[in-house]
Amino acid sequence: MSARSHFISTLLLAAACLLASPLSAQVPAEAYRAKTVFIRNNAGGAPLENAADEELSKWGRFTLADDEASADIILVFSKNGIQNTEKSENKKDGTCCDTSYGASFSPGATARAYLKGHGPGPGSLPFWQDGCGGMTQKATGKGCIDAFKKQFPR
């Protein structure tokens, strides 16, 4: 067999293996075997978590776990776009300074998915994450779960 024929055969075999596998390169096999999900809502707000719970329940792919210890996947929501501000200006009499402090928040959240025993925690990396935004917490919760669902094609 020539080198070119061998290369083409190898390429075709690799392509066939990839097409036959339902798993994406990003999501580990353990995630496809998972049955339970726990939501850790670090973003705050019950509407976000309620919407995420509702979307997961409607989907039916996973059962909601009561605690992290019993979950196969931990889905963590955290706030997006928290920006602390500080502004200083000289006072009208020329002395220093009038300082104001503030914080601004952009809508949305980041969702990260961890396998049991692999986080979340310092140094742990999620197997999936998405910055899912919405104008309301409910829309954000739904959007995050919609993005998560795309990792598990039927």
C-alpha positions as CSV (number, residue, x, y, z in Angstrom):
1,M,0.0,0.0,0.0
2,S,1.4,3.4,-0.9
3,A,1.9,6.1,1.7
4,R,-0.9,8.1,0.1
5,S,-3.4,5.2,0.3
6,H,-2.4,4.5,3.9
7,F,-2.9,8.2,4.8
8,I,-6.4,8.2,3.1
9,S,-7.4,5.0,4.8
10,T,-6.3,6.3,8.2
11,L,-8.1,9.6,7.6
12,L,-11.3,7.8,6.6
13,L,-11.1,5.5,9.7
14,A,-10.6,8.5,12.0
15,A,-13.6,10.4,10.4
16,A,-15.8,7.3,10.8
17,C,-14.9,7.0,14.5
18,L,-15.6,10.7,15.1
19,L,-19.0,10.5,13.3
20,A,-20.0,7.3,15.1
21,S,-19.4,8.9,18.5
22,P,-22.2,10.9,20.1
23,L,-19.7,12.6,22.4
24,S,-18.3,16.0,21.7
25,A,-14.6,16.7,22.4
26,Q,-15.5,19.1,25.2
27,V,-17.9,17.1,27.3
28,P,-16.3,14.0,29.1
29,A,-18.0,10.6,28.9
30,E,-18.8,10.7,32.6
31,A,-21.1,13.7,31.9
32,Y,-23.1,11.7,29.4
33,R,-23.6,8.9,32.0
34,A,-24.7,11.5,34.7
35,K,-28.2,11.2,36.1
36,T,-28.4,14.0,38.6
37,V,-27.6,17.8,38.7
38,F,-27.3,20.1,41.6
39,I,-27.6,23.9,41.1
40,R,-25.4,26.1,43.2
41,N,-26.7,29.7,42.8
42,N,-23.9,32.1,43.6
43,A,-25.5,34.7,41.4
44,G,-28.3,35.3,43.9
45,G,-31.9,35.7,43.1
46,A,-34.6,33.0,43.4
47,P,-36.0,33.7,39.9
48,L,-32.8,32.6,38.2
49,E,-32.6,29.3,40.1
50,N,-36.4,28.7,39.8
51,A,-36.2,29.1,36.0
52,A,-33.2,26.8,35.8
53,D,-34.9,24.2,37.9
54,E,-38.0,24.4,35.8
55,E,-36.1,24.1,32.5
56,L,-34.1,21.1,33.7
57,S,-37.3,19.5,34.9
58,K,-39.1,20.1,31.6
59,W,-36.1,18.7,29.7
60,G,-36.1,15.5,31.8
61,R,-32.5,14.5,31.0
62,F,-31.4,14.9,34.6
63,T,-33.0,14.6,38.0
64,L,-32.4,17.6,40.4
65,A,-30.3,16.5,43.4
66,D,-31.1,17.8,46.8
67,D,-27.4,18.5,47.6
68,E,-24.0,18.6,46.0
69,A,-22.9,15.3,47.6
70,S,-25.6,13.3,45.8
71,A,-25.2,15.0,42.4
72,D,-23.2,13.7,39.4
73,I,-23.0,17.3,38.0
74,I,-22.8,20.5,39.9
75,L,-24.0,23.5,37.9
76,V,-22.7,26.8,39.3
77,F,-24.2,30.2,38.5
78,S,-22.2,33.3,39.2
79,K,-22.8,36.9,38.5
80,N,-21.5,38.6,35.4
81,G,-20.1,42.1,35.1
82,I,-19.7,43.3,38.6
83,Q,-17.7,46.5,38.3
84,N,-16.6,48.5,41.3
85,T,-16.1,52.2,40.6
86,E,-14.3,55.0,42.4
87,K,-14.4,58.6,41.3
88,S,-12.4,61.4,43.0
89,E,-12.7,65.1,42.2
90,N,-11.3,68.2,43.9
91,K,-13.8,70.0,46.0
92,K,-15.1,73.3,44.8
93,D,-12.9,75.1,47.3
94,G,-9.9,73.5,45.6
95,T,-9.1,71.1,48.4
96,C,-8.9,67.4,47.8
97,C,-11.2,65.3,47.4
98,D,-14.8,64.4,47.0
99,T,-14.7,60.6,46.4
100,S,-17.7,58.5,45.5
101,Y,-17.9,54.7,45.3
102,G,-20.3,52.5,43.5
103,A,-20.9,49.2,41.8
104,S,-22.7,48.4,38.6
105,F,-24.1,45.1,37.5
106,S,-24.7,43.8,34.0
107,P,-27.5,41.4,33.5
108,G,-26.8,37.7,33.1
109,A,-24.7,35.1,34.7
110,T,-22.0,32.6,33.9
111,A,-22.9,29.0,34.3
112,R,-20.2,26.4,34.9
113,A,-20.6,22.6,35.0
114,Y,-18.4,20.3,37.1
115,L,-18.3,16.6,37.4
116,K,-18.7,15.1,40.9
117,G,-15.2,15.1,42.5
118,H,-13.8,17.6,40.1
119,G,-14.9,20.9,41.6
120,P,-16.1,23.5,42.0
121,G,-13.2,24.7,44.1
122,P,-9.8,26.4,43.8
123,G,-7.9,25.1,40.8
124,S,-10.8,23.1,39.4
125,L,-11.8,23.5,35.8
126,P,-15.4,23.1,34.6
127,F,-16.1,20.8,31.7
128,W,-18.5,23.4,30.3
129,Q,-19.2,27.1,30.8
130,D,-21.3,29.7,29.2
131,G,-21.9,33.4,29.8
132,C,-25.7,33.4,29.5
133,G,-27.5,36.6,29.7
134,G,-31.0,37.8,29.8
135,M,-32.8,41.0,30.7
136,T,-34.4,39.3,33.7
137,Q,-33.2,36.6,36.1
138,K,-35.8,34.2,34.8
139,A,-34.6,34.7,31.2
140,T,-31.0,34.2,32.3
141,G,-31.9,30.9,34.1
142,K,-33.7,29.6,31.0
143,G,-30.9,30.8,28.7
144,C,-28.2,29.1,30.8
145,I,-30.1,25.7,30.7
146,D,-30.8,26.1,27.0
147,A,-27.0,26.5,26.4
148,F,-26.3,23.5,28.7
149,K,-28.8,21.3,26.8
150,K,-26.8,21.8,23.6
151,Q,-23.9,19.9,25.1
152,F,-26.2,16.8,25.3
153,P,-27.6,16.1,21.8
154,R,-30.2,13.4,21.6
